[in-house]
Amino acid sequence: MGEHKTKSVPFREGLFTSESGKVFLIGNRCKACGQSFFPSRPFCFSCLGKEMQTVKLGSKGKLYSFTTSHVPFLHFEAPYTVGWVDLEGGIRVFAPIVSAGAEDLEPDMKMELVIEELWREDDTRVIGYKFRPGP
């Protein structure tokens, strides 16, 4: 019998990448006014410019706000924590938060991006971006 291999797939293509051991979210920036977006937008929501440039966004930020849910939701077993993280460059990202518990979190604490399993579907690991307390 052959080995049973688990494969990993992103929950949505084009949201993150990894280079030389570092992970980045992928967004875009308006060439006209410089406004950045995540996820990428088809046009600039600030100036309505149509020339958008793909950019790698920072992988570090500060926790803006968070909450812990004690009710399961789709693929997420309770309890789980989600929050808003302010990245350098002015982008606020909503994401799962990895921590020992909400009591370990506080607004303005430093956070770092990680790519981890969100859930499993049979022999497939569905991966996505999360943030955890970091340097």
Secondary structure by P-SEA (a helix, b strand, c coil): cccbbbbbbbcccccccccccbbbbbbbbbccccccccccccccccccccbbbbbbcccbbbbccccccccccccccccbbbbbbbcccccccccccccccccccccccbbbbbbccccccccccbbbbbbcccc
